[in-house]
Amino acid sequence: MTEYHLDPDRYGLNDEKQDNSIPEKAFNYVDGLHELYRLTYKYNDCGPWLSALVEYYETIEPDGFNDYPSDKLVSKWVHCGELHTLGTWKTMQERGILLRALMVGSIVEGVDQFTDTYEVPCQPDELEKEELPEDKGDLAITLKRMFDRAIEAVDIEADSIWHETHGCDTCAKHWGKQEGCDGDTNIWLDCPECHGHGAII
């Protein structure tokens, strides 16, 4: 597990423009990013993955070239099963971990085809560019809208890939092919065998 050695005051996390209050408000039904990932994966047909771009200061110990410890600003993506290492919203604030952006996408089971990935900003400097009048100045609403639309886009694309690749044997015969379930057969929506749902490959 990554060890963070941080000073929230130095990082400016007490500045209203440098904290996680917007994502915490936008996703107030979860206590942190790992739970957001878990629920997003569970309750969306496409089973989307979730990654988080975070920034924090990490203390670099003397290494022979430097006589004193120094702080290095780290910016990195934390993915899916690793999100629990960030802790809750409260823990992230206490440790000085700033959430910069979220990214979502999906891989379609059976054919290993990926959807596009969608990055959603989480800080005011980027969210303000996407704000709509109906958001009424609340950037948490802007963030939630952008996140929901990203998930919807992934779901639509994953569903399209599924329908283009998961036709069963009866679907294949309808399209003039010998066999289905090959990752290259369209689903026949009126198929009496799979009922237009396709087959698991």
PyRosetta script that sets phi, psi and omega in degrees:
from pyrosetta import init, pose_from_sequence

init()
pose = pose_from_sequence("MTEYHLDPDRYGLNDEKQDNSIPEKAFNYVDGLHELYRLTYKYNDCGPWLSALVEYYETIEPDGFNDYPSDKLVSKWVHCGELHTLGTWKTMQERGILLRALMVGSIVEGVDQFTDTYEVPCQPDELEKEELPEDKGDLAITLKRMFDRAIEAVDIEADSIWHETHGCDTCAKHWGKQEGCDGDTNIWLDCPECHGHGAII")
pose.set_psi(1, 138.0)
pose.set_omega(1, 179.4)
pose.set_phi(2, -66.1)
pose.set_psi(2, 135.4)
pose.set_omega(2, 175.0)
pose.set_phi(3, -99.4)
pose.set_psi(3, 129.0)
pose.set_omega(3, -179.6)
pose.set_phi(4, -107.4)
pose.set_psi(4, 131.8)
pose.set_omega(4, 177.2)
pose.set_phi(5, -123.0)
pose.set_psi(5, 95.2)
pose.set_omega(5, -165.2)
pose.set_phi(6, -130.6)
pose.set_psi(6, 158.9)
pose.set_omega(6, 175.6)
pose.set_phi(7, -129.1)
pose.set_psi(7, 101.9)
pose.set_omega(7, -177.1)
pose.set_phi(8, -56.2)
pose.set_psi(8, -34.4)
pose.set_omega(8, -179.4)
pose.set_phi(9, -66.5)
pose.set_psi(9, -40.7)
pose.set_omega(9, 179.5)
pose.set_phi(10, -64.9)
pose.set_psi(10, -38.3)
pose.set_omega(10, -176.4)
pose.set_phi(11, -75.0)
pose.set_psi(11, -16.9)
pose.set_omega(11, -179.3)
pose.set_phi(12, 87.3)
pose.set_psi(12, 21.0)
pose.set_omega(12, -178.5)
pose.set_phi(13, -73.9)
pose.set_psi(13, -6.7)
pose.set_omega(13, 173.7)
pose.set_phi(14, -87.6)
pose.set_psi(14, -6.9)
pose.set_omega(14, 172.9)
pose.set_phi(15, -77.0)
pose.set_psi(15, 134.5)
pose.set_omega(15, -175.7)
pose.set_phi(16, -61.9)
pose.set_psi(16, -20.8)
pose.set_omega(16, 179.2)
pose.set_phi(17, -91.3)
pose.set_psi(17, 0.2)
pose.set_omega(17, -177.9)
pose.set_phi(18, -132.5)
pose.set_psi(18, 59.9)
pose.set_omega(18, 174.1)
pose.set_phi(19, -149.0)
pose.set_psi(19, -175.0)
pose.set_omega(19, -176.9)
pose.set_phi(20, -106.4)
pose.set_psi(20, 23.2)
pose.set_omega(20, -176.4)
pose.set_phi(21, -65.1)
pose.set_psi(21, -34.1)
pose.set_omega(21, -178.9)
pose.set_phi(22, -68.4)
pose.set_psi(22, -53.6)
pose.set_omega(22, 177.0)
pose.set_phi(23, -63.2)
pose.set_psi(23, -34.5)
pose.set_omega(23, 178.6)
pose.set_phi(24, -62.7)
pose.set_psi(24, -38.6)
pose.set_omega(24, 178.1)
pose.set_phi(25, -73.2)
pose.set_psi(25, -40.4)
pose.set_omega(25, -178.9)
pose.set_phi(26, -63.6)
pose.set_psi(26, -35.5)
pose.set_omega(26, -177.8)
pose.set_phi(27, -117.5)
pose.set_psi(27, 51.2)
pose.set_omega(27, -175.0)
pose.set_phi(28, -73.0)
pose.set_psi(28, -1.4)
pose.set_omega(28, 177.8)
pose.set_phi(29, -90.3)
pose.set_psi(29, 0.0)
pose.set_omega(29, 175.3)
pose.set_phi(30, -129.2)
pose.set_psi(30, 160.0)
pose.set_omega(30, -178.9)
pose.set_phi(31, -96.3)
pose.set_psi(31, -1.1)
pose.set_omega(31, 178.9)
pose.set_phi(32, 177.9)
pose.set_psi(32, -176.7)
pose.set_omega(32, -173.6)
pose.set_phi(33, -70.7)
pose.set_psi(33, -32.6)
pose.set_omega(33, -179.5)
pose.set_phi(34, -66.0)
pose.set_psi(34, -41.0)
pose.set_omega(34, 177.5)
pose.set_phi(35, -68.1)
pose.set_psi(35, -35.5)
pose.set_omega(35, 175.9)
pose.set_phi(36, -60.9)
pose.set_psi(36, -44.1)
pose.set_omega(36, 177.6)
pose.set_phi(37, -61.4)
pose.set_psi(37, -46.2)
pose.set_omega(37, -177.1)
pose.set_phi(38, -60.4)
pose.set_psi(38, -46.3)
pose.set_omega(38, -178.8)
pose.set_phi(39, -70.8)
pose.set_psi(39, -38.6)
pose.set_omega(39, 179.0)
pose.set_phi(40, -62.8)
pose.set_psi(40, -41.8)
pose.set_omega(40, 178.7)
pose.set_phi(41, -66.9)
pose.set_psi(41, -41.8)
pose.set_omega(41, -173.6)
pose.set_phi(42, -71.4)
pose.set_psi(42, -37.9)
pose.set_omega(42, -169.9)
pose.set_phi(43, -105.2)
pose.set_psi(43, 16.0)
pose.set_omega(43, 174.0)
pose.set_phi(44, -126.3)
pose.set_psi(44, 133.0)
pose.set_omega(44, -173.9)
pose.set_phi(45, -57.0)
pose.set_psi(45, -32.5)
pose.set_omega(45, -175.0)
pose.set_phi(46, -78.0)
pose.set_psi(46, -8.2)
pose.set_omega(46, -178.9)
pose.set_phi(47, 55.5)
pose.set_psi(47, 56.2)
pose.set_omega(47, -174.2)
pose.set_phi(48, -68.1)
pose.set_psi(48, 149.3)
pose.set_omega(48, 170.8)
pose.set_phi(49, -92.2)
pose.set_psi(49, 162.0)
pose.set_omega(49, -177.5)
pose.set_phi(50, -137.4)
pose.set_psi(50, 131.8)
pose.set_omega(50, 175.1)
pose.set_phi(51, -125.8)
pose.set_psi(51, 154.0)
pose.set_omega(51, -178.2)
pose.set_phi(52, -128.2)
pose.set_psi(52, 130.9)
pose.set_omega(52, 174.0)
pose.set_phi(53, -91.1)
pose.set_psi(53, 116.8)
pose.set_omega(53, -177.7)
pose.set_phi(54, -121.6)
pose.set_psi(54, 156.6)
pose.set_omega(54, 175.4)
pose.set_phi(55, -129.5)
pose.set_psi(55, 143.4)
pose.set_omega(55, 177.5)
pose.set_phi(56, -163.2)
pose.set_psi(56, 161.0)
pose.set_omega(56, 173.9)
pose.set_phi(57, -93.9)
pose.set_psi(57, 133.4)
pose.set_omega(57, 178.4)
pose.set_phi(58, -118.4)
pose.set_psi(58, 132.5)
pose.set_omega(58, -179.7)
pose.set_phi(59, -79.0)
pose.set_psi(59, 124.0)
pose.set_omega(59, 177.0)
pose.set_phi(60, -98.7)
pose.set_psi(60, 119.2)
pose.set_omega(60, -178.4)
pose.set_phi(61, -75.1)
pose.set_psi(61, 158.1)
pose.set_omega(61, 176.7)
pose.set_phi(62, -52.6)
pose.set_psi(62, 135.3)
pose.set_omega(62, -174.1)
pose.set_phi(63, -126.2)
pose.set_psi(63, 16.1)
pose.set_omega(63, -178.2)
pose.set_phi(64, 101.0)
pose.set_psi(64, -27.3)
pose.set_omega(64, 176.8)
pose.set_phi(65, -97.4)
pose.set_psi(65, -30.4)
pose.set_omega(65, 178.7)
pose.set_phi(66, -118.6)
pose.set_psi(66, 133.9)
pose.set_omega(66, -177.2)
pose.set_phi(67, -83.0)
pose.set_psi(67, -17.1)
pose.set_omega(67, -175.1)
pose.set_phi(68, -128.3)
pose.set_psi(68, 154.1)
pose.set_omega(68, 175.6)
pose.set_phi(69, -61.6)
pose.set_psi(69, 148.8)
pose.set_omega(69, 177.7)
pose.set_phi(70, -137.7)
pose.set_psi(70, 154.4)
pose.set_omega(70, 179.9)
pose.set_phi(71, -100.4)
pose.set_psi(71, 133.3)
pose.set_omega(71, -179.7)
pose.set_phi(72, -119.7)
pose.set_psi(72, 129.6)
pose.set_omega(72, 176.5)
pose.set_phi(73, -77.4)
pose.set_psi(73, 121.3)
pose.set_omega(73, -178.7)
pose.set_phi(74, -108.5)
pose.set_psi(74, 133.3)
pose.set_omega(74, 174.5)
pose.set_phi(75, -126.5)
pose.set_psi(75, 120.3)
pose.set_omega(75, -177.1)
pose.set_phi(76, -153.4)
pose.set_psi(76, 158.5)
pose.set_omega(76, 174.8)
pose.set_phi(77, -89.8)
pose.set_psi(77, 133.8)
pose.set_omega(77, 175.0)
pose.set_phi(78, -113.3)
pose.set_psi(78, 128.6)
pose.set_omega(78, -168.8)
pose.set_phi(79, -110.2)
pose.set_psi(79, 140.0)
pose.set_omega(79, 166.4)
pose.set_phi(80, 31.6)
pose.set_psi(80, -102.1)
pose.set_omega(80, -175.5)
pose.set_phi(81, -65.2)
pose.set_psi(81, -12.5)
pose.set_omega(81, 178.4)
pose.set_phi(82, -89.8)
pose.set_psi(82, -8.3)
pose.set_omega(82, -174.2)
pose.set_phi(83, -63.7)
pose.set_psi(83, -25.0)
pose.set_omega(83, 179.9)
pose.set_phi(84, -63.9)
pose.set_psi(84, -22.4)
pose.set_omega(84, -179.9)
pose.set_phi(85, -68.4)
pose.set_psi(85, -17.7)
pose.set_omega(85, 179.5)
pose.set_phi(86, -81.4)
pose.set_psi(86, -20.5)
pose.set_omega(86, 179.5)
pose.set_phi(87, 79.9)
pose.set_psi(87, -161.7)
pose.set_omega(87, -179.1)
pose.set_phi(88, -82.8)
pose.set_psi(88, 174.9)
pose.set_omega(88, 175.0)
pose.set_phi(89, -56.7)
pose.set_psi(89, -42.7)
pose.set_omega(89, -179.6)
pose.set_phi(90, -63.3)
pose.set_psi(90, -43.7)
pose.set_omega(90, 179.8)
pose.set_phi(91, -63.1)
pose.set_psi(91, -42.2)
pose.set_omega(91, 178.9)
pose.set_phi(92, -60.5)
pose.set_psi(92, -41.6)
pose.set_omega(92, 178.8)
pose.set_phi(93, -64.6)
pose.set_psi(93, -45.0)
pose.set_omega(93, -178.9)
pose.set_phi(94, -64.1)
pose.set_psi(94, -32.4)
pose.set_omega(94, -178.0)
pose.set_phi(95, -91.7)
pose.set_psi(95, -2.8)
pose.set_omega(95, 177.2)
pose.set_phi(96, 74.2)
pose.set_psi(96, 33.2)
pose.set_omega(96, -179.7)
pose.set_phi(97, -97.9)
pose.set_psi(97, 117.8)
pose.set_omega(97, -177.5)
pose.set_phi(98, -98.9)
pose.set_psi(98, 127.5)
pose.set_omega(98, 175.8)
pose.set_phi(99, -86.0)
pose.set_psi(99, 114.8)
pose.set_omega(99, -179.3)
pose.set_phi(100, -90.5)
pose.set_psi(100, -41.4)
pose.set_omega(100, -175.4)
pose.set_phi(101, -160.3)
pose.set_psi(101, 159.6)
pose.set_omega(101, 171.5)
pose.set_phi(102, -115.5)
pose.set_psi(102, 152.1)
pose.set_omega(102, 176.8)
pose.set_phi(103, -137.1)
pose.set_psi(103, 135.7)
pose.set_omega(103, -179.5)
pose.set_phi(104, -128.4)
pose.set_psi(104, 154.1)
pose.set_omega(104, 177.6)
pose.set_phi(105, -171.8)
pose.set_psi(105, -175.1)
pose.set_omega(105, 179.3)
pose.set_phi(106, -155.9)
pose.set_psi(106, 156.4)
pose.set_omega(106, 172.3)
pose.set_phi(107, -118.0)
pose.set_psi(107, 131.2)
pose.set_omega(107, -175.2)
pose.set_phi(108, -84.2)
pose.set_psi(108, 123.6)
pose.set_omega(108, -176.9)
pose.set_phi(109, -57.7)
pose.set_psi(109, 136.0)
pose.set_omega(109, 173.4)
pose.set_phi(110, 94.1)
pose.set_psi(110, -25.7)
pose.set_omega(110, -177.6)
pose.set_phi(111, -124.0)
pose.set_psi(111, -6.2)
pose.set_omega(111, 178.5)
pose.set_phi(112, 54.2)
pose.set_psi(112, 36.5)
pose.set_omega(112, 174.2)
pose.set_phi(113, -98.1)
pose.set_psi(113, 138.2)
pose.set_omega(113, -176.9)
pose.set_phi(114, -100.8)
pose.set_psi(114, 144.1)
pose.set_omega(114, 169.2)
pose.set_phi(115, -78.6)
pose.set_psi(115, 172.5)
pose.set_omega(115, 168.5)
pose.set_phi(116, -64.1)
pose.set_psi(116, 158.9)
pose.set_omega(116, 174.6)
pose.set_phi(117, -104.6)
pose.set_psi(117, 147.5)
pose.set_omega(117, -176.6)
pose.set_phi(118, -127.0)
pose.set_psi(118, 123.4)
pose.set_omega(118, -179.6)
pose.set_phi(119, -101.1)
pose.set_psi(119, 133.2)
pose.set_omega(119, -177.6)
pose.set_phi(120, -120.8)
pose.set_psi(120, 117.7)
pose.set_omega(120, 179.8)
pose.set_phi(121, -69.1)
pose.set_psi(121, 153.6)
pose.set_omega(121, -177.0)
pose.set_phi(122, -125.9)
pose.set_psi(122, 1.0)
pose.set_omega(122, -178.7)
pose.set_phi(123, -116.1)
pose.set_psi(123, 154.8)
pose.set_omega(123, -173.0)
pose.set_phi(124, -56.4)
pose.set_psi(124, -37.0)
pose.set_omega(124, -175.4)
pose.set_phi(125, -59.0)
pose.set_psi(125, -30.4)
pose.set_omega(125, 178.2)
pose.set_phi(126, -98.6)
pose.set_psi(126, -36.4)
pose.set_omega(126, -178.1)
pose.set_phi(127, -64.0)
pose.set_psi(127, -34.7)
pose.set_omega(127, -178.6)
pose.set_phi(128, -60.7)
pose.set_psi(128, -26.9)
pose.set_omega(128, 179.1)
pose.set_phi(129, -71.7)
pose.set_psi(129, -20.5)
pose.set_omega(129, -175.5)
pose.set_phi(130, -107.7)
pose.set_psi(130, 0.7)
pose.set_omega(130, -175.2)
pose.set_phi(131, -66.5)
pose.set_psi(131, 139.2)
pose.set_omega(131, 177.2)
pose.set_phi(132, -110.6)
pose.set_psi(132, 156.3)
pose.set_omega(132, -179.9)
pose.set_phi(133, -55.1)
pose.set_psi(133, -36.7)
pose.set_omega(133, -178.0)
pose.set_phi(134, -70.3)
pose.set_psi(134, -11.5)
pose.set_omega(134, 176.1)
pose.set_phi(135, -74.2)
pose.set_psi(135, -17.9)
pose.set_omega(135, 175.2)
pose.set_phi(136, 54.9)
pose.set_psi(136, 38.3)
pose.set_omega(136, 175.6)
pose.set_phi(137, 79.1)
pose.set_psi(137, 2.4)
pose.set_omega(137, -179.7)
pose.set_phi(138, -96.4)
pose.set_psi(138, 103.5)
pose.set_omega(138, -176.4)
pose.set_phi(139, -70.4)
pose.set_psi(139, -17.6)
pose.set_omega(139, 174.0)
pose.set_phi(140, -65.8)
pose.set_psi(140, -36.6)
pose.set_omega(140, 176.1)
pose.set_phi(141, -66.6)
pose.set_psi(141, -40.7)
pose.set_omega(141, 177.4)
pose.set_phi(142, -59.6)
pose.set_psi(142, -47.3)
pose.set_omega(142, -179.4)
pose.set_phi(143, -62.2)
pose.set_psi(143, -46.9)
pose.set_omega(143, -178.1)
pose.set_phi(144, -63.8)
pose.set_psi(144, -40.1)
pose.set_omega(144, 178.2)
pose.set_phi(145, -62.4)
pose.set_psi(145, -45.4)
pose.set_omega(145, -179.4)
pose.set_phi(146, -64.8)
pose.set_psi(146, -39.6)
pose.set_omega(146, 179.6)
pose.set_phi(147, -65.9)
pose.set_psi(147, -46.5)
pose.set_omega(147, 179.8)
pose.set_phi(148, -61.2)
pose.set_psi(148, -38.6)
pose.set_omega(148, 179.6)
pose.set_phi(149, -69.5)
pose.set_psi(149, -34.7)
pose.set_omega(149, 177.0)
pose.set_phi(150, -65.3)
pose.set_psi(150, -44.3)
pose.set_omega(150, 178.0)
pose.set_phi(151, -62.7)
pose.set_psi(151, -41.8)
pose.set_omega(151, 178.9)
pose.set_phi(152, -62.1)
pose.set_psi(152, -41.3)
pose.set_omega(152, 179.7)
pose.set_phi(153, -64.1)
pose.set_psi(153, -41.9)
pose.set_omega(153, 178.2)
pose.set_phi(154, -64.1)
pose.set_psi(154, -43.3)
pose.set_omega(154, -178.7)
pose.set_phi(155, -61.9)
pose.set_psi(155, -43.7)
pose.set_omega(155, 180.0)
pose.set_phi(156, -64.6)
pose.set_psi(156, -43.5)
pose.set_omega(156, -178.5)
pose.set_phi(157, -67.7)
pose.set_psi(157, -41.3)
pose.set_omega(157, 178.8)
pose.set_phi(158, -63.7)
pose.set_psi(158, -39.8)
pose.set_omega(158, 178.9)
pose.set_phi(159, -64.5)
pose.set_psi(159, -38.4)
pose.set_omega(159, 178.8)
pose.set_phi(160, -64.8)
pose.set_psi(160, -44.2)
pose.set_omega(160, 178.5)
pose.set_phi(161, -62.3)
pose.set_psi(161, -42.8)
pose.set_omega(161, 179.5)
pose.set_phi(162, -57.9)
pose.set_psi(162, -46.7)
pose.set_omega(162, -177.1)
pose.set_phi(163, -70.0)
pose.set_psi(163, -21.1)
pose.set_omega(163, 178.4)
pose.set_phi(164, -87.0)
pose.set_psi(164, -9.7)
pose.set_omega(164, -169.9)
pose.set_phi(165, -132.6)
pose.set_psi(165, -10.9)
pose.set_omega(165, -170.4)
pose.set_phi(166, -114.0)
pose.set_psi(166, 29.2)
pose.set_omega(166, 175.9)
pose.set_phi(167, -64.9)
pose.set_psi(167, 141.3)
pose.set_omega(167, 179.2)
pose.set_phi(168, -84.0)
pose.set_psi(168, -174.3)
pose.set_omega(168, -178.4)
pose.set_phi(169, -63.1)
pose.set_psi(169, -38.5)
pose.set_omega(169, 179.3)
pose.set_phi(170, -69.1)
pose.set_psi(170, -37.3)
pose.set_omega(170, 174.3)
pose.set_phi(171, -58.9)
pose.set_psi(171, -44.2)
pose.set_omega(171, -177.9)
pose.set_phi(172, -61.0)
pose.set_psi(172, -43.7)
pose.set_omega(172, -179.9)
pose.set_phi(173, -63.9)
pose.set_psi(173, -36.3)
pose.set_omega(173, 177.2)
pose.set_phi(174, -61.6)
pose.set_psi(174, -35.9)
pose.set_omega(174, -179.5)
pose.set_phi(175, -89.2)
pose.set_psi(175, 5.6)
pose.set_omega(175, 177.5)
pose.set_phi(176, 83.1)
pose.set_psi(176, 24.0)
pose.set_omega(176, 178.8)
pose.set_phi(177, -109.1)
pose.set_psi(177, 161.4)
pose.set_omega(177, -178.8)
pose.set_phi(178, -77.5)
pose.set_psi(178, -45.0)
pose.set_omega(178, -175.1)
pose.set_phi(179, -137.4)
pose.set_psi(179, 152.7)
pose.set_omega(179, 174.3)
pose.set_phi(180, -111.7)
pose.set_psi(180, -156.2)
pose.set_omega(180, 179.4)
pose.set_phi(181, 55.4)
pose.set_psi(181, 33.7)
pose.set_omega(181, -175.3)
pose.set_phi(182, -114.5)
pose.set_psi(182, 5.2)
pose.set_omega(182, -178.7)
pose.set_phi(183, 76.7)
pose.set_psi(183, 10.5)
pose.set_omega(183, -177.3)
pose.set_phi(184, -142.2)
pose.set_psi(184, 23.0)
pose.set_omega(184, -178.2)
pose.set_phi(185, -121.9)
pose.set_psi(185, 126.4)
pose.set_omega(185, 177.1)
pose.set_phi(186, -67.3)
pose.set_psi(186, 148.4)
pose.set_omega(186, 173.7)
pose.set_phi(187, -77.0)
pose.set_psi(187, 134.1)
pose.set_omega(187, 172.4)
pose.set_phi(188, -90.8)
pose.set_psi(188, 115.2)
pose.set_omega(188, -172.4)
pose.set_phi(189, -62.5)
pose.set_psi(189, -26.0)
pose.set_omega(189, 179.5)
pose.set_phi(190, -99.0)
pose.set_psi(190, 19.8)
pose.set_omega(190, -177.0)
pose.set_phi(191, -64.0)
pose.set_psi(191, 127.9)
pose.set_omega(191, 179.9)
pose.set_phi(192, -76.1)
pose.set_psi(192, -15.1)
pose.set_omega(192, -178.8)
pose.set_phi(193, -86.9)
pose.set_psi(193, -55.5)
pose.set_omega(193, -177.4)
pose.set_phi(194, -98.3)
pose.set_psi(194, -3.3)
pose.set_omega(194, 178.6)
pose.set_phi(195, 57.3)
pose.set_psi(195, 33.0)
pose.set_omega(195, 176.2)
pose.set_phi(196, 78.6)
pose.set_psi(196, 9.2)
pose.set_omega(196, -179.5)
pose.set_phi(197, -97.8)
pose.set_psi(197, -16.8)
pose.set_omega(197, -177.9)
pose.set_phi(198, 84.9)
pose.set_psi(198, 177.4)
pose.set_omega(198, -178.2)
pose.set_phi(199, -118.2)
pose.set_psi(199, 145.7)
pose.set_omega(199, 174.9)
pose.set_phi(200, -72.8)
pose.set_psi(200, 127.7)
pose.set_omega(200, -178.2)
pose.set_phi(201, -96.6)
pose.dump_pdb("model.pdb")
